[in-house]
Amino acid sequence: MNVLVINCGSSSLKFQLIDAESEKVMAKGICERIGIDGQFTYQPAGGEKEKSAKPMPTHTEAIQYVLEALTNDKTGVVSSLDEIGAVGHRMVHGGEKFASSVVITEEVKKAVEECNELAPLHNPANLIGVEACEKLMPGTPMVGVFDTAFHQTMPARAYMYGLPYEYYEKYKVRRYGFHGTSHSFVSKRAAEVMEKPYDQLKTIVCHLGNGASVTAVLNGKSVDTSMGLTPLEGLVMGTRSGDIDPAIMEFIAHKEGLDIDGMMKVLNKDSGVYGISGGLSSDFRDLTDASLAGDKKAQTAMEVFSYRVAKYIGAYAAAMNGVDDIVFTAGIGENDDIVRSQVCSYLGYLGVEFDEEKNKGLRGKEEELSKPGSKVRVFVIPTNEELAIARETMALVK
Ligand code: ADP
């Protein structure tokens, strides 16, 4: 079955058509600047990448271009839309309503809409993507795969904040966590690589991308994760602060004359390694170059980042009373050997024997980075959220 995977943002739409049986990507691309001027990028497997300006006032036109490109004589990879068996949508926030993926119905859409408040930038865009597909592919089953679903197994002691209980009751203020599709995918893969039963492992997954989170996976279930009600909590990220003393908000707001929106912009867009490096960059390639050239702020930014990851690993080892394997994934986790080495330099006490030689220069490849006999095994496992969505979609639709 061919599954069209859609990841819809407020002004962009990423897509992949995946043969869910062979798990091969047939074509992929991205529609950008939707509602502005429209930019369409498309690449069939083994073919050239094409970029063109296309008017896209709404997501419906964007999906129209996607379907046209997938089916036309020149660039197409299927002869008609009938060959697309289902659509899998990445959905950001399922609140407490969705603990697993679901076939999308009118009821499901309503329930997702009720979660909009929890993800005002993402959820409405996800729903627009669903509705645009429904319009253009009537009758094709759609599945929603939620970033938050994997973490719904967390116990109350991990998801409750130290706040008045009524905020949980009235507003559902609690930890939800994100990147669940990725944490689930790579923790499962680690079990396969180790040839151990997934439901008998203590795994810590470090999803380190622009947005970054760590998850404790105990016996195949998420039991704690570093992101919270929103993706702002936890690790120091590209431009997000992660954990801070909440009183800093008031202190800086007074000093700088900022209101709550201004303060949220500082924490979401001006902070993280970008902020610590004095506005140099949020990209670890730039920070690495600057660090190696002796830039002190860039060095500090990378050290703060790695130290925070190591602290979360320590916390989650405690939460699970041990750890069998630690997995690095996403842009930084898969590619940045300096960060991986810095993080693992804190983990000797757990019994991690890190192989610096294997780590050096390793990019984007599945590999074990612990030495033979290491008490805790360390891996790089590339994440593949699109493939995970395609698998879930096929499983539900079949
Ligand atoms: P997201 O999906 O959250 O946007 P990604 O998982 O794609 O993020 O990660 C993007 C980040 O990965 C970049 O901002 C950069 O910091 C880092 N990155 C990508 N390639 C490399 C590399 N070769 N070396 C170091 N860091 C890299």
Boltz pocket constraint, residues with backbone or C-beta under 6 A from the ligand:
constraints:
  - pocket:
      binder: B
      contacts: [[A, 208], [A, 209], [A, 210], [A, 211], [A, 238], [A, 282], [A, 283], [A, 284], [A, 285], [A, 330], [A, 331], [A, 332], [A, 335], [A, 336], [A, 363]]
      max_distance: 6.0
